[in-house]
Amino acid sequence: MPTKKKRGPAKKKNSAVRKPGAKHAARPARGADPARVRTILKKLDEAYPNATCELRHENAFQLLIATILSAQCTDAVVNTVTPVLFAKYPAPKDLAYADPSEIEQLIRPTGFFRNKTKSIIGASRKLVEEFGGEVPRTMEQLLTVPGAARKTANVVLGTAFGIASGVVVDTHVQRLSQRLDLTKNEDPKKIEQDLMKILPQDRWIRFSHQLIWHGRRVCVARKPRCIDCNLQRICYSKDKTV
């Protein structure tokens, strides 16, 4: 009779092997160590104890409209436009059914003025028709307002109402959070989730304001002024200038 060949030990399947097309999850940010995060917060408090939103506004409605206008535009430019806009259209009912061509001329310096006109008229109409002319105070309701994505909703909830529903992630917060190695993600929504995990909730609002101020005044995009930065000793970004 022919002899049977002996089989070697069965090979274990590697459950860690990625399926074709699967993406690696972003590796954890090494800079998110709790002690280091506390130091960063302390340094930001020292540098910017009075940081707040730099969009000029007198109420939640004005802040909502100003934040929508600030998309791909500086706060300084928005602040030159809104005084005239709000003088003519001080409340949601005034802006809700305004002539779009008149609005376009008023907000033209902010860029993308046709789309922004649709958004701010649509937002005002939504407030009048569904929220009694008031800006809603929940993330879920604000996200139904035309032109109000998560960043805008977080700005309004945090600055106008003191409600910490999330962390504002604008271009400055995104860039500095990555530069400080608080996140490895590129998507603003994922960055926000990372920051919400490592920051105390009572710091979500203030942290955003402080990081935005820092990004505008010291940690600028093209050539950060690291020599003037009180965070430079605990920052190991590759583009440091010292």
N, C-alpha and C positions, 0 to 999 in steps of 0.2 A: 504493500500500500504506500502511496506517496506520502511523505511527511509534510505536516502542516507548518507553514512559516509562522514563526513567532512574531507577534505584533509588539511593537514598542509601547511605552506608556502613552496613554491618550493625551494629546496636547490640549491644554486649557484654553478656552476661548478668551480672548482679550476683550473684556466688556468696555474698556476705555477707548477702543479704536473708534475714531469718528466716522460717521456715515458720510458718503460723498456729498459734497455741497453744504455740510454742516459748518457753522461758524464757531470759532473759539470764543468763549465768553471773555470779556475784558478782565485782565488780571487785577487783583485788588491793588489799590493805591497804597504804596508803602508809607506815604506821608500822612495817612489818616489815623495814625497812632493817637489814642486819646490824649496822651500827655502833650504831644505836639500840637494837636488841634486846640487844646486849652491855651497853649503859648501863643498861637496865631491869634486867637480871639483877644487875648490880653494885649498883644501888640497893636491890634486894630483899634481897640478901645483907647489906647494911649495916643495913637495918631489921629483918630477921627471920633472923638467922644460925642460930637454933635451931628454926625452924618445923617442926612435925611434925603428924601426925594427932591431933586432939583427942578422938577417940572412945576411951574407956578400954577397954583390952583386955589380956589376958595372953598370948594366942596367936592364931594365924591363924583358928581357928574362931570365937572370940569376936569378932574383928574383922569377919569375914564377917557374922555375925548382927547386930552393932551397925550395920554399914553398911546392911544391908537395912532395919533399923528406922529409920534416919535419913532415909529418903525422906519429903519434905515434913514434916520435923520437925527441930528444932534438935539439935545434938550435946549441948547442955546437958541437954535433956529425956531424951534417950537414956541419958545417963550417970547419970540418977537411977533408971532402970528396970533397966539391965543387971546391976548388982551382985546384986539379988534374983533375977533370972532365972538368972544363971550359978551362983549359990550352990545353986539347986535343980536346975539342969540344966547341969552343968559340961562335959559332953562330947556329941558328936553322938549317941551311942547313947542318952543320957538324954533328949534332946529329940526324937529321931526318932519315937518312939511315945508321946509325951506326950498328955495329955488336952487337946484344943484349947480347951475352955472355961476351963481353968486358965491356959493361956498368954494367952488373950484378956484376962483380968483383970489379969495382970501387966504386959502391954504396952499397955494401954488409953491411957495418957497420950500415947503416940507418935502416935495417930491412925490411922485405917484399920486398926484392930487385927485385924479379921477376916481381911482379905486378907494382912496381915503375918504372922498366925499360920499361915496356909496356906503362905506362902513359907518361913518359918524351919523349920517342921516338914518341909516338902518338901525343903528344902536339907539338913537334917540327915539325912534318910532317904537322900538321894542319896549323901551322903558315906559313910554306913555300908554301903549296898548295892553301890555301884559303885567307891568309892575307898578302901576299907579303913579308913574312919573318919578319913581325912586330907583336908585341903583341897588340891585339885590346884594345881600350880604353872605351868599354862599357860593362856593366854587361851582357847584352844579348849575345854579341859575345863571351865574355870570358867563359861563361857557356857552350859553344859548344866545348871548348877545352878539350881533354882528361885529366883527373886528376884534373881539375879545378872546384871544387864545390864553393859554395858561399863564404866560408871563404877564400879560396885561391884567388878568384876574388877580394874580398875586400882588401886583403893584397896588391895585385899588383896595383889595381886602387888607393888605398890610399897612399901607400909608393912610388911607382914609378912615379905616375902621379898627385898626390895631389887631386884626385877625390873622394869626399865623397859620394859614392853610398850606403853605409851601414856601419854597425859596425862589425868589426872582432870579432867573438865569438869562441875563442879556449877554451881549458879546463880551463885556468886561468880566462878568462873573464866570462865564465859560472859559475865557482865556486864562484868568488868574487861578481858577480852581485847578486847571490842568498844570499851569506853571508851578503851583505850590504842591502838586502831586496829591491833591485831595480827591481826584477822580482820574480814571483812565478812559472814560467814555468821551465820545464826540457829540452824541445826540443830547440836546438840551434837556429833554425829558428824563433821560437816564442820569444825566449829571445832577438834576434836581433830586432824584431819588437817592443818589449817593450822598449828597450833602444833607438831606433830611435824616439819613441814618447816622451820620457822624456828628451833627450839630445838635445842641440842646434846642428844643422847640422855641424856647423863649429868646433864642438868638437868631432865628430864621430871618426876621424882618431886618434887624439891625446889621446882621452880617452882610446881606445883599447891598444895603446902602454903603457900608464901609468899603466893601470890595470894589464897588463902582467908583467911589471917590478915589480909592487907591489906584485904580486903573486909569483914571483920567489925569491924576496929578503926579504920580510917581512911576508906577509900573506900566508905562505906556507900551504900545505894541511894538513899534519898530526899534526903539532903543531905550529899554528900561533904565531909569536913573537909579541903579542899585546902590550907588554911593549915598543916596538920600533916603534909602529904604530901611525902616527899623525891623524888617523881616528878613533882610538879606543873609543873616547868619544861620537861619534855619531854612533857607531856600536853596535848593540844589538844582535849579533849572539850568538847562544846557546853554541858554542864551543870556546868562548873567553877564553884566558888563564890568564886574570887579572880580 
